[in-house]
């Protein structure tokens, strides 16, 4: 838990307000959110109910937007209409005019609505209960080894409200899962597990690398007014409109955070106070000693400048090795000033993002991150302190006039030493994993994804990813490993460039097919090829085939 001043601040804020209507959030999934984004692009104007570069979205606001889009001018196909119904059904509790769809619920209790295994709703209480299941198998092969793949996930997701004033959400899953070879190597290298926190390796076998872990999230939602939202609990956030976020993604484990958001017409302001875990510091047994905490403060201001152009500014600070600093409780101050005020020991990052929709079919988006800026030194070529990162991407809806065929392309980069700092408490790392891009820093990346939905329930996807990254060695810190102190073992003061160090090129091609048998019940299959090259020679060659069935479960993207 956060330190005492932080807890008291939250307590008195919540105690002093008169709460009003609430809404839960839609768990983040790139494919689910693409359906929402597709309607926004086709509508020709940006939503004021939610802003695409701040995720997750509130269910009520998504439903309000879907009910307001100009359907007549959008020329929806039958598949579009199916997707619209699917999204509305998934958030049905906020549609006051929608009739009950299931005429004969199971045992008169279950599946009264297709989206909910069980629900109960009256004027005082609302609860939705859904099981989470994900079972699958497959095979993984490389030049030197072959291994079966499997996933076994069971869990539950519960959301609801009390007196329409207090909203709540909780998720719990128990998981056993094998790991593709490249995920194994990534996890062993960082001693962290993508998307997860505490994880056990079955029998301590680092070769088979079968993981056994629990995943849980939970938070409460409060609305002191219709313009202000307060949220507190363990969850994740995603900032940006792309497949990647260059500042705050869902790649690391859930973390405790207090979020306050203000929405006034076209303007949205979000402030996050978060407690994360610093597993880089030495501590004894994890279940006997508390993992040292580290803290993040983040705020993001964005506005729909026109009906189809959004511009945002954000700032974050990572710090720790002391109690939570009261200076950062001010939600409307420039954090860089505060960082200097307390002694410049913290890691402050500023940036901007944008989104531009055109012609009811194209969307451009991007992010720019400045981790350090010195006007004089920046004029010198390759100064190590030119720590910045960026993203530029597009979405093309109904590409080349082919209905339901969407293309998304994205370029990302991060210069050497970006996101790193001179203490483990101030780098952009949570539970040994980057909180921004999975590759950390010192890389270039290009991703293109095609999505095609030929019939209502069939989803086809193809993804190609290429990246070039410079890796460190034991003696030299070339700026690729953001867990390292950038002041130590740095070979060059100037002349630094992306890809320096041991340069590896990675290409990944993935094909996926999913068929929805029932609301949020999917049959999945996929085939993936991954290759790595260095100095013109092939390092690794890996093929991965998977199949399975999932119910109310989202798929994680292991694109790295």
C-alpha positions as CSV (number, residue, x, y, z in Angstrom):
1,X,0.0,0.0,0.0
2,X,1.1,3.6,-0.5
3,X,2.6,5.6,2.4
4,X,0.3,7.2,5.0
5,X,0.0,10.7,3.6
6,X,-1.1,9.2,0.2
7,X,-3.7,7.0,1.9
8,X,-5.1,9.9,4.0
9,X,-5.3,12.1,0.9
10,X,-7.4,9.5,-0.9
11,X,-9.5,8.8,2.2
12,X,-10.5,12.5,2.8
13,X,-11.2,13.1,-0.9
14,X,-13.6,10.2,-1.0
15,X,-15.1,11.1,2.3
16,X,-15.8,14.7,1.3
17,X,-17.7,14.1,-1.9
18,X,-21.3,13.3,-2.7
19,X,-21.2,10.4,-5.1
20,X,-23.4,10.0,-8.1
21,X,-23.9,7.6,-11.0
22,X,-21.1,5.2,-11.9
23,X,-19.8,3.1,-14.7
24,X,-17.2,0.4,-15.0
25,X,-14.4,0.1,-17.6
26,X,-14.1,-2.2,-20.6
27,X,-10.9,-4.4,-20.1
28,X,-8.3,-3.4,-22.7
29,X,-7.9,-5.7,-25.7
30,X,-6.5,-4.4,-29.0
31,X,-9.0,-6.3,-31.1
32,X,-12.1,-5.3,-29.0
33,X,-11.0,-1.7,-29.0
34,X,-10.4,-1.8,-32.8
35,X,-14.1,-2.4,-33.3
36,X,-14.9,0.8,-31.3
37,X,-12.2,2.8,-33.2
38,X,-13.6,1.5,-36.5
39,X,-17.0,3.1,-35.8
40,X,-15.3,6.3,-34.8
41,X,-13.3,6.5,-38.0
42,X,-16.4,5.7,-40.2
43,X,-18.5,8.3,-38.4
44,X,-16.3,11.2,-39.5
45,X,-15.9,12.8,-36.1
46,X,-14.1,12.1,-32.8
47,X,-15.9,11.1,-29.7
48,X,-16.3,13.5,-26.8
49,X,-17.6,10.7,-24.6
50,X,-14.1,9.0,-24.6
51,X,-10.8,9.9,-26.1
52,X,-9.0,7.1,-28.0
53,X,-5.5,7.9,-26.6
54,X,-6.6,7.2,-23.0
55,X,-7.6,3.6,-22.3
56,X,-9.5,1.8,-20.9
57,X,-12.9,3.3,-21.8
58,X,-15.9,3.6,-19.5
59,X,-18.8,1.3,-20.5
60,X,-21.4,3.9,-20.2
61,X,-19.6,6.4,-22.4
62,X,-19.0,3.8,-25.1
63,X,-22.7,2.9,-25.1
64,X,-23.7,6.6,-25.3
65,X,-21.3,7.1,-28.2
66,X,-22.6,4.1,-30.1
67,X,-26.2,5.3,-29.6
68,X,-25.3,8.7,-31.0
69,X,-23.3,7.8,-34.2
70,X,-25.0,8.8,-37.5
71,X,-25.8,5.3,-38.8
72,X,-27.6,6.6,-41.9
73,X,-24.5,8.4,-43.2
74,X,-22.1,5.6,-42.3
75,X,-23.5,3.1,-44.8
76,X,-23.0,0.1,-42.4
77,X,-22.7,-3.4,-43.9
78,X,-24.4,-6.4,-42.3
79,X,-21.1,-7.2,-40.5
80,X,-20.9,-3.6,-39.2
81,X,-24.4,-3.9,-37.8
82,X,-23.5,-7.2,-36.2
83,X,-20.5,-5.6,-34.5
84,X,-22.6,-2.7,-33.4
85,X,-25.1,-5.1,-31.8
86,X,-22.2,-7.0,-30.2
87,X,-20.7,-3.9,-28.6
88,X,-24.1,-2.8,-27.3
89,X,-24.9,-6.2,-25.9
90,X,-21.6,-6.2,-24.1
91,X,-22.5,-3.0,-22.3
92,X,-26.3,-3.5,-22.2
93,X,-26.9,-2.3,-18.7
94,X,-26.5,1.3,-19.8
95,X,-29.1,1.0,-22.6
96,X,-32.4,2.0,-21.0
97,X,-34.5,1.3,-24.1
98,X,-33.0,-2.1,-25.0
99,X,-35.3,-5.1,-24.6
100,X,-34.2,-8.4,-23.0
101,X,-32.8,-10.6,-25.7
102,X,-32.9,-14.1,-24.2
103,X,-36.5,-15.3,-24.0
104,X,-35.7,-18.6,-22.3
105,X,-32.8,-18.2,-19.8
106,X,-31.1,-21.3,-18.6
107,X,-32.8,-22.7,-15.5
108,X,-34.6,-19.3,-15.4
109,X,-31.5,-17.8,-13.8
110,X,-28.5,-17.9,-16.2
111,X,-28.0,-16.1,-19.5
112,X,-30.9,-13.8,-19.1
113,X,-28.7,-11.6,-21.3
114,X,-26.3,-13.2,-23.8
115,X,-23.4,-11.1,-22.5
116,X,-23.7,-12.3,-18.9
117,X,-23.6,-15.8,-17.4
118,X,-25.5,-14.3,-14.4
119,X,-26.7,-10.9,-13.6
120,X,-29.1,-9.2,-11.1
121,X,-30.3,-5.6,-11.5
122,X,-32.7,-3.4,-9.6
123,X,-32.8,0.2,-8.5
124,X,-30.3,-0.4,-5.7
125,X,-28.0,-3.1,-6.9
126,X,-26.4,-4.3,-10.2
127,X,-24.1,-7.2,-10.6
128,X,-22.7,-9.1,-13.6
129,X,-20.8,-12.4,-13.1
130,X,-18.9,-14.1,-15.9
131,X,-16.6,-17.1,-15.8
132,X,-13.2,-16.9,-17.6
133,X,-12.0,-20.0,-19.5
134,X,-9.1,-20.4,-21.8
135,X,-7.9,-23.8,-22.9
136,X,-5.5,-24.5,-25.8
137,X,-2.6,-26.5,-27.1
138,X,-0.1,-26.4,-29.9
139,X,3.6,-26.9,-30.8
140,X,6.7,-24.8,-30.8
141,X,9.8,-25.8,-32.8
142,X,13.2,-24.3,-33.5
143,X,16.5,-25.5,-35.1
144,X,17.5,-27.3,-31.9
145,X,14.4,-28.1,-29.9
146,X,10.7,-28.9,-30.1
147,X,8.1,-28.5,-27.4
148,X,4.3,-28.8,-26.9
149,X,2.3,-25.7,-26.0
150,X,-0.7,-25.4,-23.8
151,X,-2.7,-22.9,-21.7
152,X,-5.1,-23.7,-18.9
153,X,-6.9,-20.6,-17.5
154,X,-9.9,-20.6,-15.1
155,X,-11.3,-17.6,-13.4
156,X,-14.1,-15.2,-12.9
157,X,-14.9,-11.5,-13.7
158,X,-17.4,-9.6,-11.6
159,X,-18.6,-6.0,-12.0
160,X,-21.5,-4.0,-10.8
161,X,-22.7,-1.0,-8.7
162,X,-24.4,-0.3,-5.4
163,X,-27.1,2.4,-5.3
164,X,-25.8,3.6,-8.6
165,X,-23.1,5.4,-6.6
166,X,-20.3,3.0,-6.0
167,X,-19.0,1.0,-8.9
168,X,-16.8,-2.1,-8.5
169,X,-14.8,-4.5,-10.7
170,X,-12.8,-7.6,-9.8
171,X,-11.0,-10.3,-11.8
172,X,-9.3,-13.5,-10.7
173,X,-7.7,-16.2,-12.8
174,X,-5.6,-19.2,-12.0
175,X,-3.3,-20.2,-14.8
176,X,-0.9,-22.8,-16.1
177,X,0.9,-22.0,-19.3
178,X,3.8,-23.0,-21.4
179,X,6.0,-20.4,-23.0
180,X,7.4,-20.1,-26.6
181,X,11.1,-20.3,-26.7
182,X,11.6,-16.5,-27.4
183,X,9.2,-15.6,-24.5
184,X,11.3,-17.9,-22.3
185,X,14.5,-16.2,-23.3
186,X,13.0,-12.7,-22.8
187,X,11.6,-13.6,-19.4
188,X,14.8,-15.2,-18.2
189,X,16.8,-12.2,-19.4
190,X,14.7,-9.7,-17.4
191,X,13.5,-12.0,-14.6
192,X,10.0,-10.8,-15.5
193,X,6.9,-12.2,-17.2
194,X,5.0,-10.2,-19.8
195,X,1.6,-9.0,-18.6
196,X,2.1,-10.8,-15.2
197,X,3.6,-10.2,-11.8
198,X,4.6,-13.0,-9.4
199,X,5.0,-16.2,-11.4
200,X,6.2,-19.7,-10.4
201,X,8.2,-21.9,-12.8
202,X,7.0,-25.4,-12.3
203,X,9.6,-27.6,-10.7
204,X,12.1,-24.8,-11.3
205,X,12.7,-26.1,-14.8
206,X,14.0,-23.2,-16.8
207,X,14.1,-25.2,-20.0
208,X,10.4,-26.4,-20.1
209,X,9.5,-23.0,-18.6
210,X,6.0,-23.9,-17.6
211,X,4.5,-21.0,-15.7
212,X,2.0,-21.3,-12.8
213,X,0.5,-18.0,-11.8
214,X,-2.5,-16.1,-10.5
215,X,-3.7,-12.9,-12.1
216,X,-6.0,-10.5,-10.3
217,X,-7.3,-7.0,-10.8
218,X,-9.8,-5.0,-8.8
219,X,-10.9,-1.4,-8.4
220,X,-13.7,0.9,-7.3
221,X,-15.2,3.8,-9.3
222,X,-16.7,7.0,-8.0
223,X,-18.4,10.0,-9.6
224,X,-18.6,13.2,-7.5
225,X,-20.2,14.9,-10.5
226,X,-21.0,13.9,-14.1
227,X,-17.7,15.6,-15.2
228,X,-15.4,14.0,-12.6
229,X,-14.4,10.3,-12.3
230,X,-12.3,8.8,-9.4
231,X,-11.0,5.3,-9.6
232,X,-8.9,3.4,-7.1
233,X,-7.5,-0.1,-7.1
234,X,-5.1,-2.5,-8.9
235,X,-5.4,-2.2,-12.7
236,X,-3.5,-1.2,-15.8
237,X,-3.7,1.7,-18.2
238,X,-2.8,2.2,-21.9
239,X,-2.0,5.7,-23.3
240,X,-1.9,6.1,-27.0
241,X,-3.8,5.2,-30.2
242,X,-1.4,2.6,-31.6
243,X,-0.6,-1.1,-31.2
244,X,2.3,0.1,-28.9
245,X,2.4,2.8,-26.3
246,X,5.6,4.7,-26.0
247,X,4.8,6.0,-22.5
248,X,2.4,3.7,-20.6
249,X,1.2,0.3,-21.8
250,X,-0.4,-2.9,-20.3
251,X,2.8,-4.9,-20.8
252,X,3.8,-5.1,-17.1
253,X,1.9,-6.4,-14.1
254,X,-1.2,-4.7,-12.6
255,X,-0.3,-1.9,-10.1
256,X,-2.1,0.0,-7.4
257,X,-3.2,3.4,-8.7
258,X,-5.5,6.3,-8.0
259,X,-6.9,8.0,-11.1
260,X,-8.9,11.2,-11.4
261,X,-10.3,12.3,-14.7
262,X,-12.2,15.4,-15.7
263,X,-14.2,15.7,-18.9
264,X,-15.6,19.0,-20.1
265,X,-16.9,18.8,-23.6
266,X,-14.0,18.4,-26.0
267,X,-11.4,18.5,-23.2
268,X,-10.2,15.6,-21.0
269,X,-7.7,15.7,-18.2
270,X,-6.4,12.5,-16.4
271,X,-4.1,12.3,-13.4
272,X,-2.7,9.0,-12.1
273,X,-0.8,8.3,-8.8
274,X,0.6,4.8,-8.9
275,X,2.6,2.5,-6.6
276,X,4.7,-0.1,-8.5
277,X,7.3,-2.7,-7.5
278,X,11.1,-2.5,-7.7
279,X,12.3,-6.1,-8.0
280,X,15.7,-4.9,-9.1
281,X,16.6,-4.1,-5.5
282,X,17.9,-6.9,-3.3
283,X,15.4,-8.4,-0.9
284,X,15.2,-11.8,0.7
285,X,12.2,-14.2,0.2
286,X,9.4,-12.5,-1.6
287,X,6.7,-13.9,0.7
288,X,8.5,-12.9,3.8
289,X,9.7,-9.4,2.9
290,X,7.9,-6.6,1.1
291,X,9.2,-5.8,-2.4
292,X,10.6,-2.3,-2.4
293,X,8.0,0.2,-3.8
294,X,8.5,2.8,-6.5
295,X,6.1,5.4,-7.5
296,X,4.7,7.0,-10.7
297,X,2.8,10.2,-11.2
298,X,1.3,10.9,-14.6
299,X,-1.0,13.4,-16.1
300,X,-2.4,13.8,-19.6
301,X,-4.4,16.7,-21.0
302,X,-5.9,16.3,-24.5
303,X,-8.6,18.1,-26.5
304,X,-10.5,17.5,-29.7
305,X,-9.3,20.6,-31.4
306,X,-11.6,20.0,-34.3
307,X,-14.2,17.3,-35.0
308,X,-11.5,15.1,-36.4
309,X,-8.2,16.2,-34.8
310,X,-7.1,15.5,-31.2
311,X,-4.0,16.8,-29.6
312,X,-2.6,15.8,-26.2
313,X,0.2,16.7,-23.8
314,X,1.4,14.5,-21.0
315,X,4.1,14.3,-18.3
316,X,5.3,11.5,-16.0
317,X,7.7,11.2,-13.1
318,X,9.1,8.0,-11.7
319,X,10.7,8.1,-8.2
320,X,11.2,6.0,-5.1
321,X,13.7,5.1,-2.4
322,X,11.7,7.3,0.0
323,X,8.1,7.9,1.2
324,X,5.6,9.0,-1.3
325,X,6.4,12.7,-1.9
326,X,3.5,15.0,-1.0
327,X,4.6,17.5,-3.6
328,X,3.3,15.2,-6.4
329,X,-0.2,15.2,-5.0
330,X,-0.9,18.5,-6.7
331,X,-2.7,17.4,-9.9
332,X,-2.5,20.7,-11.7
333,X,1.2,21.6,-11.6
334,X,4.1,21.1,-14.0
335,X,5.9,18.0,-12.6
336,X,9.3,19.0,-13.9
337,X,9.1,22.0,-11.6
338,X,8.3,19.8,-8.7
339,X,11.2,17.4,-9.6
340,X,13.6,20.3,-9.5
341,X,12.0,21.6,-6.3
342,X,12.7,18.3,-4.4
343,X,16.3,18.0,-5.7
344,X,16.1,16.7,-9.3
345,X,16.6,13.1,-8.2
346,X,13.6,11.8,-10.1
347,X,13.0,10.9,-13.7
348,X,10.7,13.3,-15.5
349,X,9.5,12.7,-19.0
350,X,7.3,14.9,-21.1
351,X,5.5,14.2,-24.4
352,X,2.7,14.7,-26.8
353,X,0.3,12.7,-28.9
354,X,-2.2,13.2,-31.7
355,X,-4.9,11.6,-33.7
356,X,-6.3,12.8,-37.0
357,X,-9.3,11.1,-38.8
358,X,-9.9,11.8,-42.5
359,X,-12.4,10.9,-45.2
360,X,-14.3,8.5,-42.9
361,X,-11.7,5.8,-43.7
362,X,-8.2,6.9,-42.6
363,X,-6.8,7.7,-39.2
364,X,-3.3,9.0,-38.4
365,X,-1.8,8.9,-34.9
366,X,1.5,9.4,-33.2
367,X,3.5,10.0,-30.0
368,X,6.7,11.9,-29.1
369,X,8.6,11.3,-25.9
370,X,11.3,13.6,-24.5
371,X,13.2,11.9,-21.6
372,X,15.9,14.5,-21.4
373,X,16.6,17.8,-23.2
374,X,19.6,20.1,-23.2
375,X,19.5,22.6,-26.0
376,X,23.3,23.1,-26.1
377,X,24.3,19.4,-26.0
378,X,21.5,18.4,-28.4
379,X,23.3,20.3,-31.1
380,X,26.2,17.8,-30.8
381,X,25.8,14.7,-32.9
382,X,24.8,11.6,-31.0
383,X,24.9,13.0,-27.4
384,X,24.0,10.2,-25.1
385,X,21.4,12.5,-23.4
386,X,19.3,12.7,-26.6
387,X,16.9,10.4,-25.0
388,X,13.7,10.4,-26.9
389,X,11.2,8.0,-28.5
390,X,8.4,8.3,-31.0
391,X,5.6,6.7,-32.9
392,X,3.8,7.4,-36.2
393,X,1.0,5.2,-37.5
394,X,-2.2,4.9,-39.5
395,X,-5.4,2.9,-39.9
396,X,-7.1,2.4,-43.2
397,X,-10.7,1.3,-42.8
398,X,-12.3,-0.7,-45.6
399,X,-9.0,-0.6,-47.3
400,X,-9.0,-0.4,-51.1
401,X,-12.9,-0.4,-51.0
402,X,-12.9,-4.0,-49.6
403,X,-15.5,-4.0,-46.9
404,X,-14.5,-5.2,-43.5
405,X,-10.8,-5.2,-44.5
406,X,-8.7,-2.9,-42.3
407,X,-5.0,-2.2,-42.4
408,X,-2.9,-0.7,-39.6
409,X,0.7,0.3,-40.0
410,X,3.0,1.7,-37.3
411,X,6.6,2.8,-36.9
412,X,8.2,3.1,-33.5
413,X,11.7,4.0,-32.2
414,X,13.5,4.7,-29.0
415,X,17.0,6.2,-28.9
416,X,19.7,4.6,-26.6
417,X,19.3,5.2,-22.9
418,X,15.7,6.4,-23.2
419,X,13.5,5.4,-20.2
420,X,16.6,4.4,-18.2
421,X,17.9,6.4,-15.2
422,X,20.7,6.3,-12.6
423,X,18.6,4.4,-10.0
424,X,16.4,1.4,-10.1
425,X,13.6,3.5,-8.5
426,X,13.4,6.0,-11.3
427,X,13.7,3.9,-14.5
428,X,10.4,3.2,-16.4
429,X,10.3,-0.4,-15.1
430,X,7.6,-2.2,-13.0
431,X,8.2,-5.7,-11.7
432,X,11.2,-6.0,-13.9
433,X,9.3,-5.2,-17.1
434,X,9.1,-2.0,-19.2
435,X,6.0,0.0,-18.6
436,X,6.2,1.4,-22.2
437,X,7.5,-0.6,-25.1
438,X,8.5,-4.3,-24.6
439,X,11.9,-3.7,-26.4
440,X,12.9,-1.0,-23.9
441,X,15.2,1.3,-25.9
442,X,17.8,1.5,-28.7
443,X,15.5,0.1,-31.4
444,X,13.5,0.8,-34.5
445,X,10.4,-1.1,-35.3
446,X,7.8,-1.5,-38.0
447,X,4.5,-3.3,-37.6
448,X,1.7,-3.8,-40.1
449,X,-1.6,-5.7,-39.3
450,X,-4.5,-6.6,-41.5
451,X,-7.9,-7.4,-40.2
452,X,-10.7,-9.0,-42.2
453,X,-14.1,-10.0,-41.1
454,X,-15.8,-11.7,-44.1
455,X,-18.9,-12.9,-42.2
456,X,-20.4,-11.9,-38.9
457,X,-18.5,-14.2,-36.5
458,X,-15.3,-14.9,-38.3
459,X,-12.2,-12.8,-37.6
460,X,-9.0,-13.1,-39.7
461,X,-5.8,-11.3,-38.8
462,X,-2.3,-11.2,-40.3
463,X,0.6,-9.4,-38.6
464,X,4.1,-8.7,-39.7
465,X,6.7,-7.1,-37.3
466,X,10.3,-6.2,-38.0
467,X,12.6,-4.5,-35.5
468,X,16.3,-3.8,-35.2
469,X,17.7,-3.4,-31.7
470,X,21.2,-2.9,-30.2
471,X,21.8,-5.1,-27.2
472,X,24.3,-4.5,-24.4
473,X,27.1,-6.8,-23.2
474,X,28.4,-7.4,-19.7
475,X,31.1,-4.7,-20.0
476,X,29.4,-2.0,-22.1
477,X,26.1,-0.3,-21.6
478,X,25.0,0.6,-25.2
479,X,21.6,1.9,-24.0
480,X,19.3,-1.0,-24.9
481,X,18.7,-2.4,-21.3
482,X,16.6,0.2,-19.5
483,X,17.2,-1.5,-16.2
484,X,20.8,-0.4,-16.2
485,X,22.3,2.8,-14.8
486,X,22.9,5.0,-17.9
487,X,25.8,6.7,-16.1
488,X,27.8,3.5,-15.7
489,X,29.7,1.5,-18.4
490,X,28.7,4.0,-21.1
491,X,31.3,3.7,-23.9
492,X,30.5,7.0,-25.7
493,X,29.6,10.6,-24.7
494,X,28.8,11.5,-28.3
495,X,28.3,9.6,-31.5
496,X,25.5,7.4,-30.1
497,X,23.0,6.0,-32.6
498,X,20.1,3.6,-32.7
499,X,21.2,0.0,-33.0
500,X,24.6,0.5,-31.5
501,X,26.1,-2.5,-29.6
502,X,25.3,-6.0,-30.6
503,X,22.7,-5.4,-33.3
504,X,19.9,-8.0,-33.9
505,X,17.1,-7.9,-36.5
506,X,13.9,-9.7,-35.7
507,X,11.0,-10.5,-38.0
508,X,7.8,-12.1,-36.9
509,X,4.8,-13.1,-39.1
510,X,1.6,-14.2,-37.5
511,X,-1.7,-15.5,-38.9
512,X,-4.8,-15.8,-36.7
513,X,-8.4,-17.0,-37.2
514,X,-11.1,-16.7,-34.6
515,X,-14.8,-17.8,-34.7
516,X,-17.3,-16.6,-32.2
517,X,-19.7,-19.4,-31.3
518,X,-21.6,-17.4,-28.6
519,X,-21.2,-14.0,-27.1
520,X,-17.4,-13.8,-26.2
521,X,-17.0,-17.6,-26.7
522,X,-14.2,-18.1,-29.4
523,X,-12.5,-20.8,-31.2
524,X,-9.0,-19.7,-32.1
525,X,-6.1,-21.0,-34.2
526,X,-2.8,-19.3,-35.2
527,X,0.5,-19.9,-36.9
528,X,3.6,-17.8,-36.3
529,X,7.1,-17.6,-37.8
530,X,9.9,-15.7,-36.0
531,X,13.4,-15.2,-37.2
532,X,16.5,-13.4,-35.8
533,X,19.5,-12.2,-37.8
534,X,22.9,-10.8,-36.7
535,X,25.8,-9.8,-38.9
536,X,24.0,-11.3,-41.9
537,X,23.7,-14.7,-40.3
538,X,20.5,-16.4,-38.9
539,X,20.6,-16.7,-35.1
540,X,17.2,-18.3,-34.5
541,X,14.3,-19.8,-36.4
542,X,11.1,-20.5,-34.6
543,X,7.6,-21.7,-35.6
544,X,4.6,-21.7,-33.3
545,X,1.2,-23.2,-33.9
546,X,-1.6,-22.8,-31.4
547,X,-5.3,-23.6,-31.2
548,X,-7.9,-23.3,-28.4
549,X,-11.2,-22.1,-27.0
550,X,-11.7,-19.1,-24.8
551,X,-14.7,-17.6,-23.0
552,X,-14.6,-14.0,-21.7
553,X,-10.8,-14.1,-22.1
554,X,-8.6,-11.8,-24.1
555,X,-5.4,-12.8,-25.9
556,X,-2.1,-11.2,-25.1
557,X,0.2,-10.0,-27.9
558,X,3.7,-11.4,-27.6
559,X,5.0,-9.2,-30.4
560,X,8.7,-8.7,-29.7
